[in-house]
Amino acid sequence: MEFCITKTWDGRPLSGDYDPVRMTLSTASNGEDLNIHVDAPFFGDQPVPPNGKPGEPCFELWLYEVVEAFFLNDNDDYLEIELSPYGQHFNLVLHGEMNLVRKELPCTFTASIQGNRWTGDAVFPAAHFPKFVTKFNAFAMHGPQPNRVFEALYPVPTGKYKVPYFHNLSVFEPIDMRSILPNNYTDQYKSAMWDEILNEKSLTFCINTTWDGEPLGIKYRPAKLTLTSTDDGNSLKISVDAEFFDDKPVPATEPGTACWELWNHEVVEAFFLNDDGDYLEIELSPHGQHLNLLLSGVRNIVKKELPCEYKVAIQGSGRWIGEAIFPVSYFPRGVTKFNAFAIHGSDPDRIYEALYPVPAGSAQQPDFHNLSVFEPIDLKDLLPSLYTNDYKSDQWDEVKEIHSQSKKMKV
């Protein structure tokens, strides 16, 4: 099964005098795994990736000269494979669009450069692939910025997007690999890795678009939020993995404490809403500050600066990792909707990103309290008590009591 990459990421013909990338898929010699053979032009227009030896994984390989293959199923589970002419590889497993759940998967890979071409052969264990692969795409990248070239087997429509984004799963095309990986298409297919991923009790969200629906592209990996329950089931843990932009100035308050107007700094936010219009707003900073608010009605703050356990670390890779724990009593009864946001940069170039954006062209400026665009969320597996008639919250009961007394006084 052979594929030839003849278009740019946005559907334009390739410019330049070279034969395009060719990728061949076949059954490996052991009769079970997948062999990928690459025959591609060699440009040598970038340095050798410094963080990986030939035959080993190399983080951020996508920043160098590379050929990639994506294998997707109907549940948006997919395997991403990256291969370098210098012999490095980087293989990722994703559970939902841009939701990275495993990385640096092993494979057998050798590459050889011959003049202006390079060839490579890689063998991938069958268990790396999600069950029932149905869609496929392939890409190639080379050249330094600002003239970097992005090529795609199945591109996005010309003129529709401003920046390349290889995780646009809607443009992937059908593939039938039953003759190559026959076990992948049977009910008996087993993968310990995928079984573990699919059985994990967590919810993960990646913020892939601006506030008004423009894809972020591949300038940087998007902010990711993962929700899990604490062991006792009485609190929710929110883990953040986000790009670190090092915006100035940093919040003036001490790390681990509440910071009013944290939204004016570099921040990631999460909103939890119920059908009565009550919601919890959480703001987390890469520098360790937080701001947690209870609101009853749009922008109607009824409690602010609630404490939480929060720890954060800025990594050398240019990412920041945060972990915060929130007691169930902070959440309004029966949460049904959710949204998440990320903000960084300085005006007039400040960037506002949203998990669930407003429709393109429907608003002139970002408004994170536009509750109409929030999407459904089910926290029953993570915070089961939140959905019972016995749910009690000192925080929200106090808010409701104040509202009740206020109404009596007005009468």
C-alpha positions in Angstrom: 0.0 0.0 0.0 1.8 3.2 -1.2 1.0 6.8 -0.7 2.6 9.9 -2.3 2.5 13.4 -0.7 2.0 15.9 -3.5 0.3 18.8 -1.8 1.1 21.5 0.7 -0.9 21.4 4.0 -3.5 23.7 2.4 -3.9 21.9 -0.9 -1.5 23.8 -3.2 0.8 22.0 -5.5 4.4 21.5 -4.2 6.9 24.0 -5.5 10.5 23.0 -6.1 12.2 20.4 -8.3 12.1 17.2 -6.4 10.2 13.9 -6.3 7.7 13.9 -3.5 7.7 11.7 -0.4 6.6 8.1 -0.9 5.4 6.0 2.0 4.7 2.2 1.7 2.8 0.2 4.3 3.2 -3.5 4.5 3.1 -6.4 7.0 6.4 -6.8 8.9 8.5 -10.0 8.4 7.0 -11.5 11.7 3.6 -11.5 10.0 2.0 -9.4 12.8 3.4 -5.9 13.0 3.5 -3.0 10.5 6.5 -2.0 8.4 6.6 1.6 7.1 9.1 2.3 4.3 9.9 6.0 3.5 11.5 7.3 0.3 11.8 11.0 0.6 13.7 14.0 -0.7 16.6 15.1 1.6 17.0 18.8 2.1 19.5 19.0 4.9 18.3 22.5 5.5 18.1 22.1 9.3 20.5 20.9 12.0 20.5 17.2 13.1 18.0 16.9 16.0 20.2 17.3 19.1 18.1 15.4 21.6 18.0 11.9 20.2 20.4 9.3 18.9 19.6 7.3 15.7 17.1 4.6 16.5 15.9 6.3 19.6 13.0 8.7 20.5 13.5 12.4 20.1 11.2 14.9 21.7 10.0 17.7 19.5 11.1 15.9 16.4 8.4 17.8 14.5 10.5 20.9 14.6 13.1 19.3 12.3 13.0 17.6 8.9 10.6 14.8 9.3 7.9 12.6 7.7 4.8 11.7 9.7 2.0 9.1 9.6 -1.3 9.2 11.5 -3.6 6.1 12.0 -7.1 6.9 13.4 -10.2 5.0 14.3 -13.8 6.1 14.6 -13.5 7.0 18.3 -10.8 9.5 17.6 -8.1 7.3 19.0 -4.9 7.5 17.0 -1.2 6.7 16.7 1.1 9.4 15.4 4.5 8.3 14.0 7.4 10.7 13.2 10.5 9.7 11.3 13.7 11.6 10.7 16.2 11.2 7.9 18.9 11.0 10.6 17.3 7.9 12.3 15.4 9.4 15.2 11.7 8.7 15.7 8.9 10.0 18.0 5.7 8.0 18.4 2.7 9.2 20.2 -0.7 7.8 21.2 -3.6 10.2 21.4 -7.1 9.6 22.8 -9.2 12.4 21.2 -8.0 15.3 19.2 -4.6 16.4 20.4 -5.1 14.6 23.7 -1.7 13.0 24.2 -1.8 10.0 26.5 1.4 8.1 25.7 4.7 9.2 24.1 8.1 7.9 23.1 6.7 4.5 22.1 9.5 2.1 21.0 9.9 0.9 17.4 12.7 -0.5 15.2 13.9 2.2 12.8 16.9 2.7 10.5 17.4 5.5 8.0 20.0 6.2 5.3 20.8 9.4 3.4 21.9 9.0 -0.3 22.6 12.3 -1.9 19.4 14.3 -2.2 17.1 11.4 -1.1 16.7 9.5 2.2 15.1 6.1 2.9 13.9 4.7 6.2 12.3 1.4 7.4 10.4 1.3 10.7 8.6 -1.6 12.3 5.7 -0.8 14.7 4.2 -3.4 17.1 0.5 -4.2 16.2 -0.5 -3.3 19.8 0.5 0.3 19.2 -2.5 0.8 16.9 -6.0 1.6 18.2 -8.6 -1.0 17.4 -10.3 -0.8 14.0 -8.2 1.8 12.2 -10.4 3.5 9.6 -8.6 6.8 8.7 -5.1 7.9 7.7 -3.1 10.9 6.9 0.6 11.6 6.3 2.7 14.7 6.3 6.3 16.0 5.6 8.1 19.1 6.9 11.4 20.7 6.2 13.1 24.1 6.2 13.6 26.8 8.8 11.0 29.5 9.8 9.7 31.7 8.3 9.9 29.7 5.1 9.2 26.3 6.6 7.4 23.9 4.2 4.4 21.8 5.4 3.2 19.1 3.1 0.1 16.8 3.5 -1.3 13.7 1.8 -4.8 14.9 2.6 -4.7 18.7 3.0 -7.3 21.1 4.4 -9.3 23.1 1.8 -7.2 25.9 0.2 -7.9 29.3 1.9 -9.9 27.9 4.8 -7.2 28.1 7.5 -4.3 30.5 8.2 -1.8 28.1 9.8 -1.1 24.4 9.4 -2.7 22.0 11.9 -2.0 18.3 11.4 -4.5 17.1 14.0 -7.5 18.3 11.9 -9.1 14.8 12.0 -12.0 15.9 9.7 -9.7 15.8 6.6 -8.3 12.3 7.2 -9.3 9.8 4.5 -10.4 6.2 4.7 -7.8 3.4 4.9 -8.4 -0.4 4.9 -5.4 -2.2 6.4 -7.1 -5.6 6.9 -4.6 -7.2 4.6 -1.7 -5.7 6.5 -2.9 -5.8 10.1 -5.7 -8.3 10.0 -5.9 -8.8 13.8 -6.6 -5.1 14.3 -10.1 -5.6 12.7 -11.2 -8.5 14.9 -13.1 -8.6 18.2 -10.2 -10.6 19.6 -7.7 -7.8 19.1 -5.9 -7.1 22.3 -3.6 -4.2 23.3 -2.6 -3.9 27.0 -1.7 -0.3 26.4 -5.0 0.7 24.8 -7.0 -1.3 27.3 -5.2 0.7 30.1 -5.9 4.0 28.3 -9.6 3.3 27.7 -10.2 2.1 31.3 -8.7 5.2 32.9 -11.3 7.2 34.9 -10.4 10.7 33.8 -11.5 13.4 31.5 -9.0 15.3 29.3 -9.6 18.4 27.3 -7.2 20.2 24.9 -7.7 23.9 24.1 -7.1 23.9 20.3 -8.8 27.1 19.1 -8.9 30.8 19.8 -11.9 32.3 21.6 -13.6 32.9 18.2 -12.9 29.4 16.7 -9.6 29.9 14.7 -7.4 26.8 15.0 -4.2 27.4 16.9 -2.2 25.4 14.3 1.2 24.0 15.2 2.9 27.0 16.6 2.9 25.3 20.0 1.3 22.4 21.7 -2.1 23.5 23.2 -3.0 23.6 26.8 -4.3 20.3 28.2 -6.5 19.8 31.3 -7.0 16.4 32.8 -9.7 15.9 35.5 -9.4 12.9 37.9 -10.9 12.1 41.2 -8.9 11.9 44.5 -8.8 8.5 46.1 -11.6 9.3 48.6 -13.8 10.6 45.8 -14.4 13.9 47.7 -12.3 16.1 45.6 -11.4 16.8 42.0 -7.8 17.0 40.8 -7.1 19.3 37.8 -3.8 18.7 36.0 -2.6 21.4 33.6 0.1 20.8 30.9 0.6 24.1 28.9 3.1 26.1 27.0 5.0 28.5 29.1 5.3 32.0 27.5 6.9 33.8 30.5 4.7 36.9 30.2 5.6 39.9 32.2 4.9 41.1 34.7 4.3 38.0 36.9 1.6 38.2 39.6 2.7 40.1 42.7 1.2 37.7 45.2 3.1 34.7 46.6 2.9 31.3 44.9 0.2 29.1 46.4 -2.0 32.0 47.3 -5.1 33.7 45.7 -4.4 36.5 43.3 -7.2 38.9 42.4 -7.4 39.8 38.7 -5.2 36.8 37.8 -7.0 36.8 34.4 -4.8 39.8 33.4 -1.7 37.5 33.5 -0.7 34.2 31.8 -3.3 31.8 33.0 -5.4 28.7 32.3 -9.0 28.6 33.4 -11.8 26.1 33.9 -15.6 26.8 34.4 -18.1 24.3 35.8 -21.8 25.2 35.3 -25.1 23.8 36.4 -28.6 24.2 34.9 -29.5 26.9 37.5 -26.7 29.2 36.2 -24.4 28.6 39.2 -20.8 28.0 38.4 -17.3 27.6 39.7 -14.5 29.5 38.0 -10.9 28.3 38.5 -7.9 30.2 37.3 -4.3 28.7 37.5 -1.0 30.5 36.9 2.3 28.9 35.8 3.9 30.9 38.7 1.8 29.2 41.3 -1.0 31.7 42.0 -4.7 30.8 41.7 -8.1 32.5 41.8 -11.3 30.5 42.5 -14.7 32.1 42.3 -18.3 31.0 42.9 -20.8 32.8 40.6 -24.6 32.6 40.7 -25.7 34.1 37.4 -23.6 35.6 34.6 -20.6 37.4 36.2 -22.4 37.6 39.5 -19.5 36.7 42.0 -20.9 35.5 45.3 -17.6 34.1 46.7 -14.0 34.8 45.7 -10.5 33.8 46.5 -11.4 30.3 47.7 -8.3 28.4 48.9 -7.0 25.2 47.2 -4.0 22.9 47.1 -1.9 23.9 44.1 1.6 23.1 43.0 3.3 23.9 39.8 6.6 23.4 38.0 8.1 25.1 34.9 9.9 22.7 32.8 13.0 23.2 30.6 11.1 22.0 27.6 9.1 25.3 27.6 6.0 23.8 29.3 4.5 24.2 32.7 2.8 21.5 34.7 0.2 22.4 37.4 -1.8 20.2 39.8 -4.7 21.6 41.9 -7.2 19.9 44.2 -10.7 21.2 44.7 -13.2 19.9 47.3 -16.5 18.7 45.9 -18.2 21.4 48.0 -16.9 24.1 45.6 -18.9 22.7 42.8 -22.6 23.7 42.3 -25.0 20.8 42.6 -25.4 18.7 39.4 -22.8 20.3 37.1 -23.9 19.8 33.5 -21.7 22.1 31.4 -18.0 23.0 31.1 -15.6 25.3 29.3 -11.9 26.0 29.6 -9.6 28.8 28.4 -6.0 29.9 28.2 -4.7 33.5 28.0 -1.2 34.8 27.4 0.7 37.7 25.8 0.3 41.5 26.1 -2.1 43.9 24.4 -2.6 44.5 21.5 -1.4 41.0 20.8 -2.9 39.2 23.8 -4.1 35.7 22.8 -7.4 34.3 24.1 -7.9 30.6 23.6 -11.1 28.5 24.2 -12.0 24.9 24.4 -15.5 25.7 23.2 -15.3 29.0 21.3 -18.1 31.3 20.1 -19.1 30.9 16.4 -16.6 32.7 14.1 -17.8 36.3 13.4 -20.5 36.2 16.1 -18.7 38.5 18.6 -16.3 41.4 18.5 -14.3 40.5 21.7 -13.7 37.5 24.0 -16.2 36.9 26.7 -15.5 33.8 28.8 -18.8 34.2 30.7 -20.8 33.5 27.5 -22.5 30.4 29.1 -24.4 29.6 25.9 -21.4 28.1 24.3 -20.5 25.8 27.2 -20.7 22.1 26.3 -22.0 19.1 28.3 -19.8 17.4 30.9 -20.6 14.3 33.0 -18.7 14.2 36.3 -20.7 11.3 37.8 -17.7 8.9 37.7 -15.3 11.5 39.2 -17.6 13.3 41.8 -20.6 10.9 42.2 -21.9 12.7 45.4 -22.4 15.9 43.3 -25.4 14.2 41.6 -27.3 12.8 44.6 -30.2 14.2 46.6 -28.0 14.1 49.7 -25.3 16.4 48.3 -24.4 19.1 50.8 -22.1 22.1 50.3 -21.3 24.6 53.0 -20.1 27.0 50.3 -23.2 26.9 48.1 -25.7 26.5 51.0 -24.4 29.7 52.5 -24.8 31.4 49.1 -28.4 30.2 48.8 -29.2 31.2 52.3 -28.0 34.8 51.7 -30.0 35.0 48.5 -33.1 33.7 50.4 -32.7 36.3 53.1 -32.2 39.0 50.6 -35.5 38.2 48.8 -37.4 38.2 52.2 -36.0 41.7 53.0 -37.1 43.0 49.6 -40.7 41.7 50.2 
